[in-house]
Amino acid sequence: MPDWTDWTSERVDSLLFAYPSSWTLETDRSEEGTSVLLQSDGVSFGLVGIYPVDFSPEELTEQVLESVRDEHPGLEIEELSSHERSYRDASAFEGLFMTLDTVAYCWVRSWRVGRRTVVVFIQSIQAEAADGEEVFGKICQSISTKAGAEPEEDE
């Protein structure tokens, strides 16, 4: 069970999720969906994307990875195991790349929650990687469509 000390929650487009209270949040809506941009008080940042259910989790994950690959051609990715993904229809990867003279990590997962397809992305530098990975896992675990509910999985 995650430690939710110093975390806050936000409801966006009928989706509830938690994030560190020290991070800032900015919401951007478009015709395709909603992007919630998250920025830590350090270098780490993230995105929670909320799209209609007909968006493919695999395609959303690949779009995020392509965007990172465009900026960082040396991106190396590894698929997370089904145990690490936690959701049957999830598409999830961990990435590693160099930015300037620093090793950076990213995590991306996309899956269906209720009538939405969600993508979560976190990027951290090596010095913040353990915290970034923990934030990624906790945000993914917190996502639901009901206050106080466990994360949903479509059957």
C-alpha positions in Angstrom: 0.0 0.0 0.0 1.5 3.3 -1.0 2.3 6.1 1.6 0.0 8.9 0.6 1.5 11.4 3.0 1.8 14.8 1.3 -0.2 13.8 -1.7 -3.3 15.6 -3.0 -6.0 14.4 -5.4 -7.5 16.0 -8.5 -10.6 15.1 -10.5 -10.3 15.8 -14.2 -12.8 14.7 -16.8 -14.5 12.3 -14.4 -11.1 10.7 -13.5 -9.7 10.9 -10.0 -5.9 10.6 -9.4 -3.4 11.6 -6.8 -0.1 13.4 -7.1 2.6 14.8 -4.8 1.3 18.1 -3.2 4.6 19.7 -3.9 4.1 19.3 -7.7 2.3 21.8 -9.8 -0.5 20.9 -12.1 -1.7 22.5 -15.4 -4.6 21.2 -17.4 -4.8 21.5 -21.2 -8.0 20.4 -23.0 -8.2 19.7 -26.8 -10.6 17.9 -29.1 -8.7 14.7 -28.7 -8.5 14.6 -24.9 -7.1 16.3 -21.8 -3.5 16.5 -20.8 -2.6 17.2 -17.2 1.0 18.4 -16.9 2.8 17.8 -13.6 6.0 19.5 -12.6 8.0 18.6 -9.5 9.9 21.1 -7.3 13.0 19.5 -8.9 13.7 18.4 -12.4 11.1 15.6 -12.7 7.9 16.1 -14.6 5.0 14.1 -15.9 1.7 13.9 -17.8 -1.6 12.3 -17.2 -3.5 12.0 -20.5 -7.2 11.3 -20.5 -8.8 10.2 -23.8 -12.0 8.5 -25.1 -12.1 4.7 -24.6 -11.7 4.1 -28.3 -8.0 5.3 -28.1 -5.7 2.3 -28.1 -3.4 2.0 -25.0 -0.6 0.6 -27.2 -0.9 3.5 -29.7 -0.9 6.1 -26.9 2.2 4.5 -25.3 4.0 4.4 -28.7 3.1 8.1 -29.3 4.7 9.1 -26.0 7.8 7.0 -26.7 8.1 8.4 -30.2 8.0 11.9 -28.7 10.8 11.1 -26.3 12.7 9.3 -29.0 12.4 12.5 -31.3 14.2 14.5 -28.5 16.5 11.7 -27.4 17.4 9.3 -30.3 19.4 7.2 -27.9 16.3 6.2 -25.9 16.5 2.6 -24.8 13.2 1.0 -23.7 12.2 -2.1 -21.8 8.7 -3.4 -21.5 7.5 -3.7 -17.9 6.3 -7.2 -17.0 2.6 -7.9 -16.6 3.1 -7.9 -12.8 4.6 -4.4 -13.0 1.9 -3.2 -15.3 -0.9 -4.2 -12.8 -3.6 -4.0 -15.5 -4.5 -6.7 -18.1 -4.8 -4.3 -21.1 -1.9 -2.0 -20.1 0.9 -1.1 -22.3 3.9 -0.1 -20.1 7.6 0.7 -20.6 10.6 2.1 -18.8 13.1 4.2 -20.8 16.7 5.2 -20.3 18.6 8.0 -22.2 21.2 10.6 -21.9 20.3 14.3 -21.8 23.2 16.7 -21.8 25.6 15.0 -19.5 23.0 13.3 -17.3 21.3 9.9 -17.4 17.5 10.2 -17.5 14.7 7.8 -17.0 11.1 7.7 -18.1 8.1 5.5 -17.4 5.0 5.3 -19.5 1.8 3.3 -19.0 -1.5 3.4 -20.8 -4.7 1.4 -20.1 -8.4 1.7 -20.0 -10.2 3.0 -16.9 -14.0 3.0 -17.1 -14.9 4.8 -20.3 -11.5 6.5 -20.7 -8.1 5.5 -22.0 -5.4 6.9 -19.7 -1.7 7.4 -20.3 0.7 8.3 -17.5 4.3 9.5 -18.2 7.0 10.5 -15.7 10.5 11.7 -16.6 13.4 12.0 -14.1 17.1 12.5 -14.1 19.2 9.9 -12.4 19.5 11.8 -9.1 15.6 11.8 -8.8 15.0 8.5 -10.5 13.9 6.5 -7.4 11.4 9.2 -6.5 10.2 9.5 -10.1 9.6 5.8 -10.3 7.7 5.9 -7.0 5.6 8.8 -8.2 4.8 7.0 -11.4 3.7 3.9 -9.6 1.5 5.8 -7.1 -0.2 8.0 -9.8 -1.0 4.8 -11.8 -2.3 3.1 -8.7 -4.4 6.0 -7.6 -6.4 6.4 -10.9 -10.1 5.7 -10.6 -13.4 7.1 -11.7 -14.8 7.2 -8.1 -13.6 8.9 -5.0 -12.1 6.3 -2.6 -12.4 3.6 -5.2 -9.8 1.1 -6.3 -8.4 1.5 -9.8 -10.9 0.1 -12.3 -10.2 -2.6 -14.8 -12.6 -3.4 -17.7 -13.5 -7.0 -18.0 
